[in-house]
Amino acid sequence: MKFLFQDESGDLGFDFSKPKTSRFFVITLLVMDEATKRSGDKIVKDTFRKHANRKSHRDGTLHAFKEKPSVRKYLLRRISEKDVSVYAIVLHKEHVTEQLRDKPDKLYNYMTKKLLKYVCKSNALDTDNNLLIASRRETNRLLNKDFSTYVQSQVSELTPGCFEVRIAYPYEEKCLQAVDCICWSIYRAREHGDDSYEILVRSRIVKILPFLE
């Protein structure tokens, strides 16, 4: 069985006059088998136990943008030692048409579909069972029933094996915390020109796709 963990960095707002509006938006997939998932879970737990300040983590979850550099780097180095594959898709938001800017949920779904289509063509999925687990956050309205239904129907046409979609909180699925850190590092390299984190996991990055370019 193959597990695909999905997370995103940046935002899909288009008011660039606001200082916190990002120029880029990134969706990342972390792909692994069942045995590697168990190792990934342990790496995240070890990172939290040995390196994170527990007093500042009330929910027991690592969040890349809040962590110290040493915590991020430890997690990225450890996960890069495992047999995982990373795929990402990057949107330069200035290329988005006015029509799509009013439909962020559709834009999110299109990006996910294009990324998964590439993964399917790369023969990275299992011939029998595959499970996509997307990260749910309290403020993320893009991940809903429509997303699950859309993605599952689209990917089912591209792979002969069973393909399921699940939405979970990062504290429920530890590897979502790993893909959060990886996605953040890819985003940071483009948004801020700092690839010091991405380079730590670059050996596991199979493809970074552009979107709407």
PADOSE-147733 format. One record per residue: x, y, z of N, C-alpha, C, O in turn; residue in three letters. Coordinates in Angstrom, 2 decimals. Layout:
BEGIN
nxx,nyy,nzz,caxx,cayy,cazz,cxx,cyy,czz,oxx,oyy,ozz,r
X,Y,Z,X,Y,Z,X,Y,Z,X,Y,Z,ALA;
...
***
This chain:
BEGIN
nxx,nyy,nzz,caxx,cayy,cazz,cxx,cyy,czz,oxx,oyy,ozz,r
0.84,-1.20,0.00,0.00,0.00,0.00,0.87,1.25,0.00,1.90,1.29,0.68,MET;
0.47,2.25,-0.76,1.19,3.52,-0.79,0.37,4.60,-0.08,-0.85,4.69,-0.22,LYS;
1.10,5.40,0.69,0.50,6.55,1.37,1.00,7.83,0.71,2.19,7.96,0.42,PHE;
0.09,8.76,0.47,0.43,10.06,-0.08,-0.04,11.11,0.91,-1.24,11.25,1.14,LEU;
0.90,11.85,1.49,0.56,12.89,2.44,0.65,14.25,1.76,1.65,14.56,1.11,PHE;
-0.39,15.05,1.90,-0.48,16.31,1.17,-0.61,17.50,2.11,-1.35,17.47,3.10,GLN;
0.14,18.55,1.78,0.02,19.80,2.52,0.32,20.95,1.58,0.78,20.74,0.46,ASP;
0.06,22.18,2.03,0.31,23.35,1.19,0.95,24.47,2.01,0.85,24.49,3.24,GLU;
1.61,25.38,1.31,2.21,26.56,1.94,1.90,27.79,1.09,1.76,27.70,-0.13,SER;
1.80,28.92,1.74,1.37,30.14,1.06,-0.13,30.29,1.23,-0.75,29.59,2.03,GLY;
-0.71,31.19,0.48,-2.16,31.39,0.55,-2.69,31.62,-0.86,-1.93,31.83,-1.80,ASP;
-4.00,31.58,-0.99,-4.65,31.82,-2.27,-5.42,33.14,-2.27,-6.46,33.27,-2.92,LEU;
-4.89,34.11,-1.52,-5.42,35.47,-1.59,-4.70,36.24,-2.68,-3.55,35.93,-3.00,GLY;
-5.36,37.24,-3.26,-4.77,37.95,-4.39,-4.73,39.47,-4.20,-4.54,40.22,-5.16,PHE;
-4.91,39.92,-2.98,-4.75,41.34,-2.68,-3.30,41.58,-2.29,-2.93,41.50,-1.11,ASP;
-2.48,41.86,-3.29,-1.04,41.98,-3.07,-0.65,43.26,-2.34,0.52,43.48,-2.04,PHE;
-1.64,44.11,-2.06,-1.35,45.31,-1.27,-1.20,44.96,0.21,-0.64,45.73,0.99,SER;
-1.71,43.80,0.59,-1.57,43.34,1.97,-0.20,42.72,2.17,0.21,41.89,1.36,LYS;
0.51,43.09,3.22,1.89,42.60,3.41,2.00,41.10,3.61,3.05,40.52,3.31,PRO;
0.96,40.44,4.11,1.05,39.01,4.39,0.58,38.14,3.22,0.63,36.91,3.32,LYS;
0.12,38.74,2.13,-0.29,37.96,0.97,0.94,37.41,0.27,1.84,38.17,-0.09,THR;
0.99,36.11,0.06,2.16,35.48,-0.55,2.14,35.65,-2.06,1.09,35.83,-2.67,SER;
3.32,35.58,-2.67,3.43,35.62,-4.13,3.34,34.23,-4.74,3.01,34.08,-5.92,ARG;
3.63,33.22,-3.91,3.62,31.84,-4.39,2.68,30.99,-3.52,2.41,31.31,-2.36,PHE;
2.21,29.91,-4.13,1.41,28.92,-3.41,1.91,27.55,-3.83,2.06,27.28,-5.02,PHE;
2.18,26.67,-2.86,2.80,25.38,-3.13,1.98,24.26,-2.52,1.55,24.34,-1.36,VAL;
1.75,23.20,-3.30,1.16,21.96,-2.79,2.21,20.87,-2.92,2.86,20.74,-3.96,ILE;
2.38,20.08,-1.88,3.41,19.04,-1.86,2.83,17.70,-1.46,1.95,17.62,-0.61,THR;
3.33,16.65,-2.10,2.98,15.28,-1.77,4.21,14.54,-1.28,5.28,14.62,-1.89,LEU;
4.07,13.83,-0.18,5.11,12.96,0.35,4.61,11.52,0.20,3.61,11.15,0.82,LEU;
5.29,10.73,-0.62,4.84,9.39,-0.97,5.74,8.34,-0.33,6.97,8.45,-0.37,VAL;
5.11,7.31,0.27,5.88,6.27,0.94,5.05,5.01,1.07,3.83,5.03,0.89,MET;
5.73,3.90,1.39,4.99,2.66,1.63,4.66,2.54,3.11,4.98,3.42,3.91,ASP;
4.02,1.44,3.47,3.52,1.28,4.84,4.64,1.19,5.86,4.55,1.77,6.94,GLU;
5.71,0.46,5.53,6.83,0.32,6.46,7.51,1.67,6.69,7.88,2.00,7.82,ALA;
7.69,2.44,5.61,8.32,3.75,5.73,7.44,4.71,6.52,7.94,5.57,7.24,THR;
6.13,4.55,6.38,5.22,5.40,7.17,5.46,5.20,8.67,5.46,6.17,9.43,LYS;
5.67,3.97,9.08,5.94,3.72,10.50,7.23,4.42,10.94,7.32,4.97,12.03,ARG;
8.24,4.38,10.05,9.50,5.07,10.35,9.29,6.58,10.40,9.84,7.27,11.26,SER;
8.48,7.09,9.47,8.19,8.52,9.44,7.48,8.98,10.69,7.78,10.05,11.23,GLY;
6.53,8.18,11.16,5.83,8.50,12.40,6.82,8.61,13.56,6.73,9.52,14.39,ASP;
7.76,7.68,13.60,8.73,7.66,14.69,9.67,8.87,14.61,10.03,9.45,15.63,LYS;
10.05,9.25,13.40,10.93,10.41,13.23,10.26,11.67,13.76,10.88,12.47,14.46,ILE;
8.99,11.84,13.43,8.26,13.03,13.90,8.15,13.01,15.42,8.34,14.05,16.07,VAL;
7.85,11.87,15.98,7.74,11.76,17.45,9.09,12.05,18.11,9.14,12.75,19.12,LYS;
10.17,11.51,17.53,11.50,11.75,18.08,11.87,13.22,18.00,12.46,13.78,18.94,ASP;
11.53,13.86,16.87,11.84,15.27,16.69,11.14,16.10,17.76,11.73,16.99,18.36,THR;
9.88,15.79,17.99,9.11,16.54,19.00,9.68,16.28,20.40,9.85,17.21,21.20,PHE;
9.97,15.03,20.69,10.43,14.66,22.04,11.81,15.20,22.35,12.07,15.65,23.47,ARG;
12.72,15.15,21.36,14.12,15.49,21.63,14.46,16.95,21.35,15.40,17.48,21.94,LYS;
13.71,17.61,20.47,14.15,18.93,20.01,13.14,20.06,20.19,13.54,21.22,20.29,HIS;
11.87,19.76,20.23,10.87,20.82,20.32,10.67,21.27,21.76,10.83,20.49,22.70,ALA;
10.31,22.52,21.90,9.97,23.06,23.21,8.51,22.71,23.49,7.61,23.31,22.92,ASN;
8.29,21.74,24.35,6.94,21.22,24.56,5.98,22.28,25.12,4.78,22.22,24.87,ARG;
6.50,23.23,25.86,5.64,24.25,26.46,4.98,25.13,25.39,3.91,25.68,25.62,LYS;
5.62,25.25,24.24,5.07,26.09,23.17,4.26,25.28,22.17,3.82,25.82,21.15,SER;
4.05,24.00,22.44,3.30,23.12,21.55,2.13,22.50,22.32,2.18,21.34,22.72,HIS;
1.10,23.27,22.50,-0.03,22.81,23.30,-0.75,21.63,22.65,-1.30,20.78,23.35,ARG;
-0.76,21.59,21.31,-1.46,20.50,20.63,-0.55,19.34,20.30,-0.98,18.37,19.67,ASP;
0.72,19.42,20.72,1.66,18.33,20.47,2.01,18.15,19.01,2.36,17.05,18.59,GLY;
1.91,19.22,18.22,2.13,19.16,16.78,3.23,20.12,16.36,3.29,21.26,16.81,THR;
4.10,19.64,15.48,5.14,20.48,14.91,4.56,21.30,13.75,3.87,20.76,12.88,LEU;
4.85,22.59,13.74,4.44,23.48,12.65,5.69,24.15,12.11,6.35,24.90,12.83,HIS;
6.02,23.89,10.86,7.31,24.33,10.30,7.57,25.81,10.50,8.66,26.20,10.90,ALA;
6.57,26.66,10.22,6.82,28.10,10.26,7.03,28.62,11.69,7.51,29.74,11.88,PHE;
6.67,27.81,12.69,6.84,28.23,14.08,8.10,27.66,14.72,8.54,28.14,15.76,LYS;
8.69,26.65,14.10,9.79,25.93,14.75,11.12,26.68,14.65,11.31,27.57,13.82,GLU;
12.03,26.28,15.53,13.40,26.79,15.45,14.10,26.15,14.25,13.73,25.04,13.86,LYS;
15.09,26.81,13.66,15.83,26.23,12.54,16.37,24.85,12.84,16.36,23.98,11.97,PRO;
16.85,24.62,14.06,17.43,23.32,14.40,16.39,22.21,14.35,16.71,21.08,13.96,SER;
15.14,22.52,14.73,14.07,21.52,14.70,13.73,21.18,13.25,13.61,20.01,12.90,VAL;
13.57,22.19,12.41,13.26,21.97,11.00,14.34,21.14,10.33,14.05,20.18,9.61,ARG;
15.59,21.51,10.56,16.69,20.83,9.88,16.83,19.39,10.34,17.13,18.51,9.53,LYS;
16.63,19.14,11.60,16.70,17.76,12.11,15.64,16.91,11.43,15.93,15.80,10.98,TYR;
14.41,17.40,11.37,13.33,16.64,10.77,13.57,16.40,9.28,13.34,15.29,8.79,LEU;
14.02,17.41,8.57,14.27,17.27,7.13,15.41,16.28,6.86,15.31,15.46,5.95,LEU;
16.47,16.36,7.64,17.59,15.43,7.45,17.16,13.99,7.71,17.52,13.09,6.96,ARG;
16.40,13.79,8.77,15.99,12.43,9.12,15.03,11.84,8.08,15.17,10.68,7.70,ARG;
14.09,12.63,7.63,13.11,12.10,6.67,13.77,11.85,5.32,13.34,10.97,4.57,ILE;
14.81,12.61,4.99,15.50,12.41,3.71,16.31,11.12,3.69,16.71,10.65,2.63,SER;
16.55,10.54,4.86,17.28,9.27,4.95,16.38,8.08,4.61,16.88,6.97,4.40,GLU;
15.08,8.30,4.56,14.13,7.22,4.33,13.76,7.12,2.85,14.01,8.04,2.07,LYS;
13.16,6.00,2.49,12.78,5.75,1.10,11.44,6.43,0.81,10.39,5.79,0.73,ASP;
11.51,7.75,0.65,10.32,8.54,0.36,10.52,9.29,-0.95,11.65,9.47,-1.41,VAL;
9.42,9.72,-1.54,9.47,10.52,-2.76,8.65,11.78,-2.55,7.56,11.74,-1.97,SER;
9.17,12.90,-3.03,8.51,14.19,-2.86,8.16,14.75,-4.23,8.99,14.80,-5.14,VAL;
6.92,15.18,-4.35,6.43,15.84,-5.56,5.77,17.15,-5.13,5.09,17.20,-4.11,TYR;
5.97,18.19,-5.92,5.36,19.47,-5.56,4.91,20.20,-6.82,5.40,19.95,-7.92,ALA;
3.96,21.11,-6.64,3.51,21.96,-7.72,3.49,23.39,-7.20,2.99,23.65,-6.10,ILE;
4.04,24.32,-7.98,4.24,25.69,-7.54,3.44,26.65,-8.42,3.54,26.61,-9.64,VAL;
2.67,27.49,-7.78,1.89,28.51,-8.48,2.48,29.89,-8.20,2.58,30.30,-7.04,LEU;
2.87,30.59,-9.28,3.21,32.01,-9.16,1.89,32.75,-9.34,1.35,32.80,-10.44,HIS;
1.39,33.32,-8.26,0.01,33.81,-8.23,-0.27,34.96,-9.20,-1.42,35.22,-9.55,LYS;
0.77,35.66,-9.62,0.56,36.75,-10.57,0.10,36.24,-11.93,-0.40,37.02,-12.74,GLU;
0.28,34.94,-12.19,-0.13,34.36,-13.48,-1.59,33.93,-13.49,-2.09,33.48,-14.53,HIS;
-2.27,34.04,-12.38,-3.65,33.57,-12.28,-4.60,34.61,-12.88,-4.51,35.79,-12.57,VAL;
-5.51,34.15,-13.73,-6.48,35.05,-14.35,-7.50,35.54,-13.32,-7.68,34.93,-12.27,THR;
-8.16,36.65,-13.65,-9.17,37.20,-12.74,-10.29,36.20,-12.49,-10.83,36.13,-11.38,GLU;
-10.64,35.43,-13.50,-11.72,34.46,-13.36,-11.40,33.40,-12.32,-12.25,33.04,-11.51,GLN;
-10.15,32.90,-12.34,-9.76,31.88,-11.39,-9.52,32.44,-9.99,-9.64,31.72,-8.99,LEU;
-9.17,33.72,-9.92,-8.92,34.32,-8.60,-10.17,34.32,-7.73,-10.08,34.33,-6.50,ARG;
-11.32,34.30,-8.35,-12.57,34.28,-7.61,-13.00,32.87,-7.21,-14.02,32.69,-6.55,ASP;
-12.21,31.85,-7.62,-12.57,30.47,-7.34,-11.37,29.72,-6.75,-10.84,28.80,-7.39,LYS;
-10.94,30.10,-5.55,-9.75,29.46,-4.97,-9.91,27.97,-4.75,-8.93,27.22,-4.84,PRO;
-11.14,27.51,-4.46,-11.34,26.09,-4.25,-11.12,25.31,-5.54,-10.54,24.23,-5.52,ASP;
-11.60,25.86,-6.67,-11.38,25.22,-7.97,-9.89,25.22,-8.32,-9.36,24.23,-8.83,LYS;
-9.24,26.32,-8.05,-7.81,26.43,-8.33,-7.02,25.40,-7.53,-6.11,24.75,-8.05,LEU;
-7.37,25.25,-6.27,-6.72,24.26,-5.41,-6.93,22.85,-5.96,-5.99,22.06,-6.01,TYR;
-8.13,22.55,-6.37,-8.43,21.22,-6.92,-7.68,20.96,-8.22,-7.16,19.87,-8.43,ASN;
-7.62,21.96,-9.09,-6.90,21.81,-10.37,-5.43,21.52,-10.12,-4.84,20.65,-10.77,TYR;
-4.84,22.24,-9.18,-3.43,22.03,-8.87,-3.19,20.62,-8.35,-2.24,19.95,-8.75,MET;
-4.06,20.19,-7.45,-3.93,18.84,-6.90,-4.06,17.79,-7.99,-3.30,16.81,-8.02,THR;
-5.02,17.99,-8.90,-5.23,17.04,-9.99,-3.99,16.95,-10.88,-3.56,15.85,-11.24,LYS;
-3.41,18.09,-11.23,-2.23,18.07,-12.10,-1.05,17.37,-11.43,-0.32,16.62,-12.07,LYS;
-0.88,17.63,-10.14,0.22,17.00,-9.41,0.02,15.50,-9.32,0.96,14.73,-9.55,LEU;
-1.18,15.07,-8.99,-1.46,13.64,-8.88,-1.37,12.94,-10.24,-0.97,11.78,-10.32,LEU;
-1.74,13.64,-11.28,-1.63,13.07,-12.62,-0.18,12.75,-12.95,0.12,11.72,-13.54,LYS;
0.71,13.66,-12.57,2.14,13.41,-12.80,2.62,12.23,-11.97,3.39,11.40,-12.46,TYR;
2.18,12.14,-10.72,2.58,11.03,-9.85,2.12,9.70,-10.44,2.86,8.72,-10.42,VAL;
0.89,9.69,-10.95,0.36,8.46,-11.56,1.18,8.04,-12.77,1.50,6.86,-12.93,CYS;
1.52,8.99,-13.62,2.30,8.69,-14.82,3.71,8.25,-14.48,4.37,7.59,-15.29,LYS;
4.18,8.62,-13.30,5.53,8.25,-12.87,5.58,6.84,-12.26,6.63,6.38,-11.81,SER;
4.42,6.17,-12.27,4.34,4.81,-11.71,4.75,4.76,-10.25,5.36,3.80,-9.79,ASN;
4.41,5.82,-9.52,4.79,5.89,-8.11,3.74,5.28,-7.19,3.98,5.13,-5.99,ALA;
2.58,4.92,-7.75,1.51,4.39,-6.92,1.52,2.87,-6.86,2.15,2.21,-7.69,LEU;
0.83,2.34,-5.88,0.70,0.90,-5.71,-0.34,0.37,-6.70,-1.31,1.07,-7.01,ASP;
-0.15,-0.83,-7.17,-1.10,-1.41,-8.14,-2.41,-1.82,-7.49,-3.40,-2.04,-8.19,THR;
-2.42,-1.91,-6.16,-3.63,-2.35,-5.47,-4.29,-1.25,-4.65,-5.43,-0.87,-4.90,ASP;
-3.56,-0.73,-3.66,-4.18,0.23,-2.72,-3.33,1.48,-2.54,-2.11,1.40,-2.38,ASN;
-4.01,2.63,-2.56,-3.35,3.91,-2.35,-4.25,4.80,-1.49,-5.47,4.82,-1.67,ASN;
-3.64,5.52,-0.57,-4.41,6.39,0.32,-3.77,7.78,0.35,-2.63,7.94,0.77,LEU;
-4.54,8.77,-0.10,-4.11,10.17,0.00,-4.67,10.75,1.29,-5.88,10.73,1.52,LEU;
-3.78,11.27,2.14,-4.19,11.91,3.38,-3.79,13.38,3.31,-2.61,13.72,3.32,ILE;
-4.79,14.24,3.23,-4.55,15.68,3.12,-4.68,16.32,4.50,-5.47,15.88,5.33,ALA;
-3.89,17.35,4.72,-3.85,17.99,6.03,-4.99,18.96,6.21,-5.17,19.89,5.41,SER;
-5.76,18.75,7.26,-6.87,19.65,7.59,-6.40,20.65,8.66,-5.73,20.29,9.63,ARG;
-6.77,21.89,8.44,-6.53,22.90,9.46,-7.84,23.63,9.72,-8.73,23.66,8.87,ARG;
-7.95,24.21,10.88,-9.20,24.87,11.26,-9.56,25.98,10.27,-10.74,26.22,10.00,GLU;
-8.54,26.65,9.73,-8.80,27.79,8.86,-8.85,27.42,7.38,-9.10,28.28,6.54,THR;
-8.62,26.16,7.06,-8.55,25.75,5.66,-9.93,25.29,5.18,-10.35,24.18,5.48,ASN;
-10.60,26.13,4.43,-11.94,25.82,3.93,-11.89,25.10,2.59,-12.92,24.66,2.07,ARG;
-10.68,24.98,2.02,-10.56,24.36,0.70,-10.69,22.85,0.77,-11.07,22.20,-0.20,LEU;
-10.36,22.28,1.94,-10.43,20.83,2.08,-11.81,20.45,2.63,-12.09,20.62,3.82,LEU;
-12.63,19.97,1.76,-13.99,19.61,2.16,-14.43,18.38,1.36,-13.63,17.74,0.69,ASN;
-15.71,18.08,1.45,-16.22,16.90,0.78,-16.05,17.00,-0.73,-15.76,16.01,-1.39,LYS;
-16.23,18.21,-1.29,-16.08,18.39,-2.73,-14.67,18.05,-3.19,-14.47,17.46,-4.25,ASP;
-13.68,18.44,-2.37,-12.29,18.13,-2.70,-12.08,16.63,-2.74,-11.51,16.10,-3.70,PHE;
-12.52,15.93,-1.71,-12.33,14.49,-1.64,-13.00,13.79,-2.81,-12.41,12.91,-3.43,SER;
-14.23,14.17,-3.10,-14.98,13.54,-4.19,-14.32,13.81,-5.54,-14.18,12.90,-6.36,THR;
-13.90,15.06,-5.75,-13.28,15.44,-7.01,-11.97,14.69,-7.24,-11.77,14.09,-8.29,TYR;
-11.09,14.71,-6.24,-9.78,14.08,-6.39,-9.92,12.57,-6.58,-9.27,11.98,-7.44,VAL;
-10.76,11.96,-5.78,-10.91,10.51,-5.87,-11.43,10.10,-7.25,-10.98,9.10,-7.80,GLN;
-12.38,10.85,-7.79,-12.94,10.51,-9.10,-11.93,10.73,-10.22,-11.86,9.94,-11.17,SER;
-11.14,11.79,-10.10,-10.14,12.09,-11.14,-9.02,11.06,-11.15,-8.62,10.59,-12.22,GLN;
-8.50,10.73,-9.98,-7.35,9.83,-9.92,-7.76,8.39,-10.20,-6.96,7.61,-10.73,VAL;
-8.98,8.04,-9.86,-9.44,6.67,-10.11,-9.40,6.33,-11.59,-9.29,5.16,-11.96,SER;
-9.47,7.34,-12.44,-9.40,7.13,-13.88,-7.97,6.94,-14.37,-7.74,6.49,-15.49,GLU;
-7.00,7.28,-13.51,-5.59,7.26,-13.93,-4.81,6.07,-13.38,-3.71,5.78,-13.86,LEU;
-5.36,5.38,-12.40,-4.64,4.26,-11.80,-5.55,3.05,-11.68,-6.72,3.20,-11.34,THR;
-5.04,1.86,-11.95,-5.86,0.65,-11.86,-6.15,0.25,-10.41,-7.12,-0.47,-10.15,PRO;
-5.33,0.70,-9.48,-5.52,0.31,-8.09,-6.57,1.15,-7.39,-7.02,2.17,-7.92,GLY;
-6.94,0.72,-6.21,-7.90,1.46,-5.40,-7.25,2.76,-4.90,-6.10,2.75,-4.46,CYS;
-7.99,3.86,-4.98,-7.46,5.15,-4.54,-8.49,5.82,-3.63,-9.61,6.11,-4.05,PHE;
-8.08,6.05,-2.38,-8.97,6.68,-1.41,-8.39,8.01,-0.95,-7.18,8.24,-1.00,GLU;
-9.29,8.88,-0.53,-8.90,10.20,-0.04,-9.42,10.39,1.38,-10.59,10.12,1.67,VAL;
-8.55,10.86,2.25,-8.93,11.13,3.63,-8.36,12.47,4.05,-7.27,12.85,3.63,ARG;
-9.12,13.20,4.86,-8.65,14.47,5.39,-8.46,14.31,6.90,-9.37,13.86,7.59,ILE;
-7.27,14.68,7.40,-6.96,14.45,8.81,-6.18,15.63,9.38,-5.56,16.39,8.64,ALA;
-6.23,15.77,10.68,-5.42,16.78,11.36,-3.99,16.26,11.51,-3.78,15.05,11.64,TYR;
-3.01,17.16,11.51,-1.61,16.73,11.65,-1.32,15.95,12.93,-0.41,15.12,12.94,PRO;
-2.06,16.20,14.00,-1.81,15.43,15.23,-2.32,14.00,15.10,-1.92,13.12,15.86,TYR;
-3.21,13.76,14.13,-3.74,12.41,13.92,-2.79,11.58,13.06,-2.62,10.38,13.28,GLU;
-2.18,12.23,12.08,-1.25,11.55,11.16,0.10,12.26,11.23,0.25,13.36,10.70,GLU;
1.06,11.64,11.89,2.34,12.29,12.15,3.07,12.71,10.87,3.74,13.74,10.85,LYS;
2.94,11.90,9.81,3.67,12.22,8.58,3.15,13.49,7.91,3.82,14.04,7.03,CYS;
1.97,13.95,8.30,1.50,15.25,7.81,2.39,16.37,8.34,2.53,17.41,7.70,LEU;
2.98,16.16,9.51,3.90,17.16,10.06,5.22,17.16,9.27,5.87,18.20,9.15,GLN;
5.59,16.00,8.75,6.80,15.92,7.92,6.59,16.61,6.59,7.46,17.37,6.15,ALA;
5.45,16.36,5.93,5.21,16.99,4.63,4.98,18.49,4.81,5.28,19.26,3.90,VAL;
4.48,18.90,5.95,4.35,20.33,6.25,5.72,21.00,6.22,5.88,22.08,5.66,ASP;
6.70,20.36,6.82,8.06,20.92,6.86,8.70,20.93,5.48,9.39,21.88,5.11,CYS;
8.48,19.87,4.72,9.03,19.79,3.37,8.39,20.85,2.47,9.09,21.54,1.73,ILE;
7.07,20.97,2.54,6.36,21.94,1.72,6.79,23.36,2.08,7.00,24.20,1.20,CYS;
6.93,23.62,3.35,7.38,24.94,3.81,8.76,25.26,3.25,9.02,26.40,2.86,TRP;
9.64,24.27,3.20,11.00,24.51,2.70,11.00,24.84,1.21,11.76,25.70,0.76,SER;
10.15,24.16,0.44,10.03,24.44,-1.00,9.44,25.83,-1.21,9.90,26.58,-2.07,ILE;
8.43,26.15,-0.43,7.80,27.47,-0.50,8.79,28.57,-0.13,8.87,29.59,-0.81,TYR;
9.55,28.37,0.92,10.49,29.38,1.39,11.56,29.68,0.33,11.99,30.82,0.17,ARG;
11.98,28.64,-0.39,12.99,28.83,-1.43,12.49,29.77,-2.52,13.28,30.51,-3.10,ALA;
11.19,29.75,-2.79,10.63,30.58,-3.85,10.13,31.93,-3.34,10.32,32.96,-4.00,ARG;
9.51,31.92,-2.20,8.95,33.16,-1.67,10.03,34.08,-1.11,9.94,35.31,-1.24,GLU;
11.06,33.49,-0.48,12.08,34.29,0.20,13.49,34.07,-0.35,14.44,34.68,0.14,HIS;
13.63,33.20,-1.36,14.95,32.99,-1.95,15.92,32.27,-1.03,17.13,32.38,-1.20,GLY;
15.39,31.52,-0.06,16.23,30.79,0.90,16.04,29.30,0.69,15.03,28.73,1.10,ASP;
17.02,28.64,0.04,16.91,27.20,-0.23,17.71,26.37,0.77,17.97,25.19,0.51,ASP;
18.09,26.95,1.89,18.92,26.23,2.87,18.18,25.06,3.50,18.80,24.13,4.01,SER;
16.85,25.11,3.48,16.06,24.00,4.02,15.72,23.00,2.91,15.83,21.79,3.11,TYR;
15.32,23.51,1.76,14.97,22.61,0.66,16.13,21.71,0.28,15.93,20.55,-0.08,GLU;
17.34,22.23,0.35,18.51,21.46,-0.06,18.70,20.21,0.81,19.31,19.24,0.37,ILE;
18.20,20.24,2.03,18.36,19.11,2.94,17.53,17.90,2.52,17.84,16.77,2.90,LEU;
16.49,18.14,1.75,15.61,17.05,1.31,15.59,16.93,-0.22,14.78,16.19,-0.78,VAL;
16.46,17.65,-0.87,16.45,17.71,-2.33,16.69,16.34,-2.97,16.20,16.08,-4.06,ARG;
17.43,15.49,-2.30,17.71,14.16,-2.86,16.44,13.33,-2.99,16.41,12.35,-3.74,SER;
15.40,13.70,-2.26,14.13,12.97,-2.29,13.07,13.65,-3.17,11.98,13.11,-3.36,ARG;
13.39,14.81,-3.70,12.44,15.53,-4.55,12.51,14.96,-5.96,13.53,15.08,-6.64,ILE;
11.43,14.35,-6.40,11.36,13.77,-7.74,11.05,14.85,-8.77,11.68,14.92,-9.83,VAL;
10.07,15.70,-8.46,9.65,16.72,-9.43,8.97,17.88,-8.74,8.17,17.70,-7.82,LYS;
9.30,19.10,-9.22,8.58,20.30,-8.82,7.98,20.88,-10.10,8.70,21.38,-10.96,ILE;
6.68,20.82,-10.20,5.97,21.27,-11.41,5.57,22.73,-11.29,5.17,23.18,-10.22,LEU;
5.67,23.49,-12.40,5.08,24.83,-12.41,3.61,24.74,-12.77,3.21,23.80,-13.46,PRO;
2.81,25.67,-12.33,1.40,25.69,-12.67,1.04,27.03,-13.32,1.39,28.09,-12.80,PHE;
0.35,26.96,-14.45,-0.08,28.13,-15.22,1.09,28.92,-15.78,1.00,30.14,-15.90,LEU;
2.17,28.26,-16.11,3.30,28.94,-16.75,3.48,28.41,-18.15,4.37,28.85,-18.87,GLU;
***
